[in-house]
Amino acid sequence: MNKVTFPNACQLMRWHFHPVGFEANMDAPGSMVARLFDRASGETVIAIAAIPCATVMNATDVERIIEAIELEVETFIPRRTPYLNRA
Protein backbone atom coordinates (compact mmCIF):
# COMPACT_ATOMS: atom_id res chain seq x y z
CA MET A 1 0.00 0.00 0.00
CA ASN A 2 1.33 3.43 -0.90
CA LYS A 3 -0.13 6.65 0.40
CA VAL A 4 -3.81 6.89 1.33
CA THR A 5 -5.93 9.95 1.92
CA PHE A 6 -7.67 10.50 5.24
CA PRO A 7 -11.07 9.24 3.95
CA ASN A 8 -9.45 6.08 2.56
CA ALA A 9 -7.54 5.54 5.81
CA CYS A 10 -10.86 5.81 7.66
CA GLN A 11 -12.33 3.13 5.39
CA LEU A 12 -9.42 0.82 6.19
CA MET A 13 -10.07 1.40 9.88
CA ARG A 14 -13.82 0.73 9.43
CA TRP A 15 -12.96 -2.64 7.90
CA HIS A 16 -10.49 -3.39 10.68
CA PHE A 17 -12.91 -2.67 13.53
CA HIS A 18 -15.98 -4.30 11.90
CA PRO A 19 -18.47 -5.41 13.29
CA VAL A 20 -18.09 -2.49 15.71
CA GLY A 21 -18.93 0.80 14.02
CA PHE A 22 -16.10 3.26 13.42
CA GLU A 23 -16.15 6.90 12.43
CA ALA A 24 -13.50 9.61 12.55
CA ASN A 25 -12.96 13.21 11.60
CA MET A 26 -10.05 15.57 11.68
CA ASP A 27 -10.42 18.09 14.49
CA ALA A 28 -7.22 19.96 13.55
CA PRO A 29 -4.73 19.79 10.67
CA GLY A 30 -2.67 17.13 12.47
CA SER A 31 -5.14 15.26 14.67
CA MET A 32 -8.39 13.35 14.60
CA VAL A 33 -11.26 12.23 16.82
CA ALA A 34 -12.27 8.57 16.47
CA ARG A 35 -15.44 6.93 17.75
CA LEU A 36 -16.26 3.25 18.07
CA PHE A 37 -19.97 2.54 18.41
CA ASP A 38 -22.52 -0.26 18.60
CA ARG A 39 -24.05 -0.52 15.12
CA ALA A 40 -27.39 -1.78 16.42
CA SER A 41 -28.05 0.93 18.99
CA GLY A 42 -25.74 3.72 17.85
CA GLU A 43 -24.37 3.90 21.40
CA THR A 44 -20.80 5.15 21.66
CA VAL A 45 -18.41 2.52 23.01
CA ILE A 46 -15.47 4.94 23.19
CA ALA A 47 -14.47 8.27 21.66
CA ILE A 48 -10.82 9.24 21.48
CA ALA A 49 -9.57 12.74 20.68
CA ALA A 50 -6.19 14.15 19.67
CA ILE A 51 -4.98 11.11 17.72
CA PRO A 52 -2.08 12.27 15.53
CA CYS A 53 -2.83 11.92 11.81
CA ALA A 54 -2.42 13.63 8.45
CA THR A 55 -4.50 14.25 5.34
CA VAL A 56 -2.27 11.76 3.49
CA MET A 57 -0.81 8.74 5.31
CA ASN A 58 1.08 5.55 4.57
CA ALA A 59 0.23 2.05 5.81
CA THR A 60 2.47 2.40 8.86
CA ASP A 61 0.63 5.56 9.94
CA VAL A 62 -2.75 3.82 9.64
CA GLU A 63 -1.43 0.82 11.58
CA ARG A 64 -0.19 3.09 14.38
CA ILE A 65 -3.60 4.77 14.62
CA ILE A 66 -5.32 1.37 14.83
CA GLU A 67 -2.90 0.25 17.54
CA ALA A 68 -3.47 3.46 19.51
CA ILE A 69 -7.25 2.99 19.34
CA GLU A 70 -6.97 -0.67 20.37
CA LEU A 71 -4.78 0.31 23.33
CA GLU A 72 -7.36 2.87 24.48
CA VAL A 73 -10.15 0.30 24.13
CA GLU A 74 -8.22 -2.31 26.13
CA THR A 75 -7.46 0.27 28.81
CA PHE A 76 -10.94 1.73 29.28
CA ILE A 77 -13.51 -0.83 28.12
CA PRO A 78 -14.35 -4.11 29.90
CA ARG A 79 -13.64 -7.36 28.05
CA ARG A 80 -17.33 -7.71 27.17
CA THR A 81 -16.80 -5.50 24.11
CA PRO A 82 -17.59 -7.63 21.02
CA TYR A 83 -14.57 -6.32 19.14
CA LEU A 84 -12.20 -7.51 21.85
CA ASN A 85 -13.91 -10.89 22.11
CA ARG A 86 -13.20 -11.67 18.46
CA ALA A 87 -9.54 -10.60 18.58
Order of alpha helices (4+ residues) and beta strands (2+ residues): beta-alpha-beta-beta-beta-beta-alpha-alpha
